[in-house]
Amino acid sequence: MKTITQEKLSKTMSHALRHAPEVYSLTLTDEGFVPVKTLAQQLSTHFKQKITTESILAVTEADSKQRFTVKGSNIRAAQGHSFPVRLGLVPMTPPEVLYHGTVTQFVTPIMEKGLIPGGRQLVHMSAEYSTAMTVGSRRGKPVILTINTVAAVAAGVEFFQSENNVWLAHAVPPQFITSVNY
């Protein structure tokens, strides 16, 4: 039997907690939490081999992006859900500029309609250019968009910061977005 790598386990945990809990027979709370023990049991069934709570906690501790939040004996994805989850986020004042990494094919629609969450609950942005570059690189040659948050906040756009420092918004209208390298 093939050993499940931490990377494979992390990706499967993300899929289960962000996008498709039903595929893994998981029932999440309104805040997106599930007991770590239950997640381990359901992933053991999924992989047809024993997944321990210790291996799940090891993934959360080793994850440099801190994609997961553990509270007591429960776990959830920090953000990125494609279904409604109450993350308990409160509006915050973001840095003057945020960045969003994308690829060429999405630039025109973004510049016409703004940043919209698409299949996710919220739009993701970063305070670091390098992080946006990494995100944009996942799908090809990255294009980095700059968000003028000062003007956006003045116009009523609310920004939130997840527990793992990802900046989020319900949407960002196009007038607050410029392209850095398009």
C-alpha positions as CSV (number, residue, x, y, z in Angstrom):
1,M,0.0,0.0,0.0
2,K,1.3,3.4,-1.0
3,T,2.1,5.8,1.8
4,I,0.1,9.1,1.8
5,T,2.5,12.0,1.7
6,Q,1.9,15.1,3.8
7,E,1.3,17.1,0.6
8,K,-1.4,14.6,-0.6
9,L,-3.0,14.6,2.8
10,S,-2.9,18.4,2.9
11,K,-4.5,18.7,-0.5
12,T,-7.2,16.2,0.4
13,M,-7.8,18.0,3.7
14,S,-8.2,21.3,1.8
15,H,-10.6,19.7,-0.6
16,A,-12.7,18.2,2.2
17,L,-12.8,21.3,4.4
18,R,-13.0,24.0,1.7
19,H,-15.0,22.5,-1.2
20,A,-16.6,19.1,-0.7
21,P,-17.2,17.9,2.8
22,E,-20.0,15.7,1.6
23,V,-17.6,13.7,-0.6
24,Y,-15.9,12.6,2.7
25,S,-19.2,12.2,4.6
26,L,-18.3,15.2,6.8
27,T,-20.8,17.5,8.5
28,L,-19.2,20.9,9.3
29,T,-20.5,23.4,11.8
30,D,-21.7,26.8,10.5
31,E,-18.2,28.0,11.2
32,G,-16.6,25.2,9.1
33,F,-15.3,23.1,12.0
34,V,-15.2,19.3,12.3
35,P,-13.6,17.2,15.0
36,V,-10.1,16.2,14.0
37,K,-10.9,12.7,15.0
38,T,-13.8,12.6,12.6
39,L,-11.7,14.0,9.8
40,A,-9.1,11.3,10.5
41,Q,-11.7,8.6,10.4
42,Q,-13.3,9.8,7.2
43,L,-9.9,10.3,5.4
44,S,-8.9,6.8,6.5
45,T,-12.0,5.5,4.7
46,H,-11.3,7.7,1.7
47,F,-7.6,6.5,1.4
48,K,-8.4,2.9,2.6
49,Q,-5.6,3.2,5.1
50,K,-5.2,4.6,8.6
51,I,-4.9,8.3,8.9
52,T,-4.3,9.4,12.5
53,T,-5.2,12.6,14.2
54,E,-1.5,13.0,14.8
55,S,-0.8,13.0,11.0
56,I,-3.5,15.6,10.5
57,L,-2.1,17.8,13.2
58,A,1.4,17.3,11.7
59,V,0.1,18.6,8.4
60,T,-1.4,21.7,10.0
61,E,1.8,22.4,11.9
62,A,4.0,22.0,8.9
63,D,1.9,24.1,6.6
64,S,3.8,27.3,5.9
65,K,0.6,28.9,4.5
66,Q,-1.3,28.0,7.7
67,R,-4.3,26.8,5.6
68,F,-6.0,25.2,8.7
69,T,-7.2,26.4,12.0
70,V,-7.3,24.1,15.0
71,K,-9.3,25.0,18.0
72,G,-9.5,22.5,20.8
73,S,-10.2,19.2,19.2
74,N,-11.7,20.7,16.0
75,I,-10.2,21.8,12.6
76,R,-11.4,24.0,9.7
77,A,-9.9,25.6,6.6
78,A,-8.8,29.1,7.4
79,Q,-10.4,30.5,4.2
80,G,-11.0,29.7,0.6
81,H,-14.4,28.0,1.0
82,S,-16.6,27.4,-2.0
83,F,-19.7,27.2,0.3
84,P,-21.0,29.6,2.9
85,V,-19.0,29.4,6.2
86,R,-19.2,31.9,9.0
87,L,-15.5,32.6,9.6
88,G,-16.2,35.3,12.2
89,L,-14.3,37.9,10.2
90,V,-14.6,41.6,11.1
91,P,-13.8,44.4,8.7
92,M,-10.3,45.7,9.1
93,T,-8.2,48.5,7.6
94,P,-5.9,46.9,5.1
95,P,-2.5,48.2,3.9
96,E,-2.8,51.0,1.4
97,V,-2.1,48.5,-1.4
98,L,-3.0,44.8,-1.8
99,Y,-2.0,42.5,-4.6
100,H,-3.9,39.8,-6.5
101,G,-2.1,37.2,-8.6
102,T,-3.8,36.0,-11.7
103,V,-3.0,35.0,-15.3
104,T,-3.5,36.9,-18.7
105,Q,-6.8,35.2,-19.6
106,F,-8.5,36.6,-16.5
107,V,-7.2,40.2,-16.7
108,T,-9.8,41.6,-19.2
109,P,-12.8,40.2,-17.3
110,I,-11.3,41.5,-14.0
111,M,-10.7,44.9,-15.4
112,E,-14.3,45.0,-16.7
113,K,-16.1,43.5,-13.7
114,G,-13.7,43.7,-10.9
115,L,-12.5,41.0,-8.6
116,I,-15.4,38.6,-7.8
117,P,-15.1,35.4,-5.8
118,G,-16.1,33.1,-8.6
119,G,-16.4,29.7,-7.0
120,R,-15.3,30.9,-3.6
121,Q,-16.9,32.7,-0.8
122,L,-14.5,35.7,-0.9
123,V,-11.8,37.2,-3.1
124,H,-8.3,36.6,-1.9
125,M,-5.5,39.2,-1.9
126,S,-2.1,39.6,-0.4
127,A,-0.2,42.3,1.3
128,E,3.0,40.9,-0.3
129,Y,3.8,41.2,-4.0
130,S,5.8,38.0,-3.8
131,T,2.8,36.0,-2.5
132,A,0.6,37.3,-5.3
133,M,3.4,36.3,-7.8
134,T,3.4,32.7,-6.3
135,V,-0.4,32.5,-6.5
136,G,-0.5,33.8,-10.1
137,S,2.3,31.4,-11.1
138,R,0.1,28.3,-10.4
139,R,-1.7,28.7,-13.7
140,G,1.0,30.1,-16.0
141,K,2.7,33.4,-16.5
142,P,1.5,35.6,-13.6
143,V,-0.1,39.0,-13.9
144,I,-0.1,41.0,-10.6
145,L,-3.0,43.3,-10.0
146,T,-2.7,46.2,-7.5
147,I,-5.8,47.1,-5.4
148,N,-6.0,50.7,-4.1
149,T,-7.5,49.9,-0.8
150,V,-7.7,53.5,0.4
151,A,-10.0,54.5,-2.4
152,A,-11.9,51.2,-2.1
153,V,-12.5,51.6,1.6
154,A,-13.6,55.2,1.1
155,A,-16.2,53.9,-1.4
156,G,-17.5,51.3,1.1
157,V,-15.6,48.1,0.2
158,E,-15.0,46.0,3.3
159,F,-11.7,44.1,3.7
160,F,-11.1,41.3,6.1
161,Q,-8.0,39.4,7.2
162,S,-8.1,35.7,7.8
163,E,-6.3,34.0,10.6
164,N,-3.4,33.1,8.2
165,N,-3.1,36.7,7.0
166,V,-4.9,36.4,3.7
167,W,-6.8,39.6,2.8
168,L,-10.4,39.0,1.7
169,A,-13.3,41.0,0.3
170,H,-16.7,40.1,-1.0
171,A,-15.7,41.9,-4.3
172,V,-13.5,44.7,-5.5
173,P,-14.9,47.0,-8.2
174,P,-12.6,47.5,-11.3
175,Q,-12.0,51.2,-10.6
176,F,-9.8,50.3,-7.7
177,I,-7.6,47.8,-9.7
178,T,-4.6,48.4,-11.8
179,S,-2.2,46.0,-13.4
180,V,1.4,45.9,-12.4
181,N,2.9,43.8,-15.2
182,Y,0.3,43.3,-18.0
